[in-house]
Amino acid sequence: MTISFLDGDVSAFEKSLLVGSSVSRDAVSASVGIVVGGREFLRIDLAETFEYTCFQDVRMLGNKAFIGFGERLFVVDITTEQVVLYKMAGYFCHLFDAEELEYAGSDFSILASSASEVLAFDQNGTLFWKTEELGIDGVIVHKVSSTGIEGDGEWDPPDGWEPFVLSSRTGERSSGGIALK
């Protein structure tokens, strides 16, 4: 199973789903395609938005599609077509999966970052925890270990990055962020 943002002709997909607030298919900001076993299975159209859209990213976790775009994160069950929308603080930044971060723990499966926060999702795509005030213009996760999640938040753009450490189990801040400044 693969997932990616689409360019060009998007008509070949078996099914389509419009997510976001628009009711018109004419008002689409971006489209994401999910291919299952070589079949162009599902196209997810993101309703037009006037949000700041500097970053976009996608990940699959079982039958859940994670789509970060603008100031939103969509978690779409590709079987039931149920959509959960998370409004990000500032703007969506990045998605990180446990495999990519070389983390074999069971505390989370996907991390999502925004301009100022990190959200952790379990293996079912359910929000596990959220930690706010880690920066004001971007949050990046660098490493996850049994001792915690290490990353940087930008506090003084450009290049005013400050480190933070969070518990991978609870998201509780060990160091960094505005709460400890």
N, C-alpha and C positions, 0 to 999 in steps of 0.2 A: 504494500500500500504506500502510495506517495502523495504528497501534498505540495502545492506550489502556487504562487501568484501567477496569473495568466496574462499573456499579451496576445493581441490579435484575435483570431476567430475562437469564440467560446461556445459555438452552437452545437458541438458534437456530443455534449454530455447528456446522459440518459435522464437525469433529473437536475432541477435547479431550485435553489432556495434563496430568498431575499432576506437579509438580516439587517437590523437597524431600524430606523423610524420611518423611512420613506415607503409609500405604497406604490410608487411608480417605478417600473423596471427601466424607465428612461433616465432615472436619477441614480446611477451606480458609480461609485468612486473607484472600485476595484473588484476583481473577481478572483476567486481561489478555486483550483481544481483538485479533486481527489480521484486518483486512479487506483482501482482495485483489480489485481490480476490482469493488467493490461487493458481493462475496460475503463473508459471515461465515465465514471460512476456518478459523481455529484459535483455540480458547480455551485459555489456559494458566492452570491453577489452581495457586496457591502454597500448599503444605502449611502447615497451622496451625503457628504458632511462638509461643514465649513471649518472643521477643526484643523489644527496644526498637524501635518502629516509628514514628519521628517523620517520616521522609521516604520518599517513593516516587517513582520516575521510570522512564520507558521511552524507548527509541530503537530504530529499525530501521537496520541497516547491511547492505544487500544482503538475503540470506536469513537474517540473524542478528538475533534479538530480544534486546535488552539490557534486563533487568528488575532494578531495584534496589529492595529492600524489606527492612526489618528490618536484620539484620546481614549480609545476603547480596546478591550480585550473580549473577544467572543469565544465561548466554549460551546461547540456544536456537536451534539450526538448525531453521527451520520446515519444511524439506524432509525432512531425515532424522530429526528430533525428537531429535537428540543434544543433551544438556544438559551444560554445564560450570558448576560452582558455585564461586564465590569467596567465602570467608568474609572479611568486611570487619573491619578493626580498629575496635572500638567499635561503630559503626553506619554503615549506608549513608547517604550525604549527597546527592550529585548526580551526574547524567550530563551531559557536555558533548560536543558533536560538533564536528569541525573547521569545518564550515560555520557553525555558531552562533557560533564564536569567530573567524570571518572569517580562517581560517588555510588557506592553499592548499598548504602543505607536504605532503610524503609521509611524515613521521615517525610520525604516528599518525592514527587516524580517530575514535576515541572516548576520552574521559577519564572516569574514574569516581573520585569522592572519597568518603572516609569521615570519621570523626571525626578521623583523624590521618594519612591517606595519600592518594596519587594513584596510580591505575593507568592505563596507556596501552595501548590495543588497536590493532592494525593493521587494514588494510582487510578481512582475512579473519576478524576477531573473535578473533584470537589475542593473548594477553597479550604485550606488547612489552617493557614495563618497569614497575617499581613503586618508588615512593619513599615511605619511612616517616618518622615523627616530624616531621611538618610542623605539628602542632597536637595538642591533646588533646580539643577539643570542637567540631570542625568544620573543614573545609577547603573553600575556595572558590577557583575559578579565575576571574580577571578578564579576562586578555588573553593571547594567544599571538602571537608574532612570530618572525621568523627568528632573533632573539637569545635567545628563551626563553619560558617559561611563567611568567606573573606571577600570584600569588595571595596569599591570606592564610590563616593558620591561627590558630585561637583557642587561646591558651595560658592565659588567666586570665579565665574567664567571670564575669560577662557583659562583653562588649565589650573583651576583652583580645586583640585581633587583632594579629598580627605578620606582616609581608610576607615572601614568599619568592620566589626565582627559580630555575627548573629548566631544564636543557637539554631542548628538545623532542625531540631525537634520542635521548638516553640516560636522561633523568630525573635526571641528576646535579645535585646542588644547587650553585648558584652563590652563593646567599646565603639566610639565614633557616633556620628549623627548629632543632631541639635540637642537631644535630651541630655547628653553628657558634656556639652560644650560649656 
